[in-house]
Amino acid sequence: MRVSVRFFTILREITGKKEETLQFPKDKEVTVNRVLKRLSEKYGKAFDEYVYDHRTREVKGFLQFLVNGRSVSSPKGTETELSDGDILAIVPPVSGG
């Protein structure tokens, strides 16, 4: 199973990429959380510190996740299951000026 991940702003700097495709075994459930854990293992401390609260290990609330352009903020949030070919966008807060 393949899932593409799109990175923006700081995460693009951390990963050095705009997009990456990850492969997972077809027989296991793939969630947004599972993708984030894989990316954290791959990109290390900088990724981990940007995405997770160091005390609670929860995903930081300012991040938004879009699967195929749709927000996963509810009802399952980061436990949203992904399907083969899905595109997960990790969107940081937007500021203006």
C-alpha positions in Angstrom: 0.0 0.0 0.0 1.3 3.4 -0.9 0.6 6.8 0.7 2.0 10.1 -0.5 2.8 12.8 2.0 3.0 16.5 1.2 5.2 18.7 3.3 4.9 22.5 3.8 7.1 25.3 5.3 9.2 24.0 8.2 8.5 20.3 7.5 9.7 20.9 3.9 12.9 22.2 5.3 13.2 19.3 7.8 12.6 16.6 5.2 14.2 18.4 2.2 11.2 17.4 0.1 7.9 18.7 -1.1 6.4 15.2 -1.2 7.3 11.6 -0.4 5.6 8.3 -1.0 5.7 5.7 1.7 5.0 2.0 1.4 3.2 -0.1 4.0 2.2 -3.8 4.1 -1.3 -4.3 2.6 -2.3 -6.5 5.5 -2.0 -3.8 8.2 -4.1 -0.8 9.0 -2.5 2.5 8.0 -3.6 5.6 9.9 -2.4 9.2 9.9 -0.7 8.4 13.2 1.2 5.5 11.7 2.4 7.7 8.9 3.6 10.3 11.4 5.4 7.7 13.4 7.2 6.4 10.3 8.2 9.9 9.3 9.4 10.7 12.8 11.6 7.6 12.7 13.0 8.6 9.3 13.6 12.3 9.9 14.5 12.2 13.6 14.5 14.8 16.3 13.6 17.9 14.3 10.5 16.2 12.8 9.5 14.7 16.1 9.8 18.0 18.0 7.8 19.9 15.4 4.9 17.3 15.3 4.7 16.0 18.9 4.3 17.6 22.3 7.4 16.4 24.1 5.5 15.9 27.4 2.3 14.2 26.2 3.5 12.7 23.0 0.3 14.0 21.4 0.3 15.5 18.0 0.5 19.3 18.4 -2.9 21.0 18.0 -1.8 23.6 15.5 -1.2 21.1 12.7 -3.9 20.2 10.3 -4.1 17.0 8.3 -5.8 16.7 5.0 -6.4 13.4 3.2 -7.1 13.9 -0.4 -8.0 17.5 0.4 -10.4 16.8 3.2 -9.7 17.6 6.9 -9.3 14.7 9.3 -10.0 16.9 12.4 -13.0 14.8 13.2 -14.4 12.3 14.0 -11.3 10.1 14.0 -8.6 12.7 13.7 -5.2 11.1 13.4 -6.7 7.7 13.8 -8.3 8.2 10.3 -7.5 5.1 8.2 -5.8 5.7 4.9 -6.2 3.8 1.6 -3.9 2.9 -1.2 -3.1 6.0 -3.2 -4.2 8.5 -0.6 -2.4 11.8 -0.3 -1.8 13.1 3.2 -1.0 16.8 3.5 0.5 18.0 6.8 -0.5 21.7 7.0 1.1 24.1 9.5 -0.7 27.1 10.9 -1.2 29.9 8.4 -0.3 33.4 9.4 -0.8 36.6 7.5 0.3 40.1 7.6 
